[in-house]
Amino acid sequence: MKVILLGPPGVGKGTAAKRMVQEYGIPQISTGDLLREAVKNQTELGLQAKQYMDAGKLVPDDLVIGLLKERVAKEDCRKGFILDGYPRTIPQAQSLGTSGIQIDVVVNLHADENVIVERLSGRRDCPKCGAIYHIKNKPPQHEGVCDACQGSLITREDQKEEVIQNRLQVYRKQTEPLIQYYNQKGLQKTINAVQSIDKVFSDIRIAIGRK
């Protein structure tokens, strides 16, 4: 079961991936984590990637694909894996397609943008203990104060509405075309992400053939 998770920021990809990891025992693979680990371990590919990262440039797709090939060849990927956050563009998807890394299904989590903006902009974080709240869905007992440690809640920069709108614009331009790309290949399954977590995961089970 080799799965790509697609969807805009704030749609719930991380939550879905965690449930899949727990239920199916397959790893969630983040290319960002792979790059950081390779740089930290000073592998051959990591050292090459570091040159681009230090210069503030994007790491070329062939290097990222090389890291992915090494990762999916490991024993814990024998039953499958979940790609979260890659590919982000059509060229990356094309590189992945010619890499020899097989993909079985692409799960596209969908939600209207106004729902996503409300989800993200309403989030409040406690920097002291890490607790997370939402002004509508999970408000603290006292506004602006963490229930667990009484720390002051904050709105992170990436949760401000203007930043969210910019992130969505980037997604529409760069990543949304992947939906049609994978649909043409017969791999794409769209899931309504504006449901309970249990219902979303039930739909994912059906989409990946694990009812």
Buried (B, 14 or more C-beta within 10 A) or exposed (E): BBBBBBBBBBBBBBBBBEBBBEEBEBBBBBBEBBBBBBBEEEBEBBEBBBEBBEEEEEBEBEBBBBBBEEBBEEEEBEEBBBBBBBBBBBEBBEBBBEBEBEBEBBBBBBBEBEBBBBBBBBBBBBEBEEBEBBBEEEEBEEEEBBBEEEBEBBBEEEBEEEBBBEBBEBBEEBBBEBBEBBBEEEBBBBBEBBBEEEEBBBBBBEBBEEE
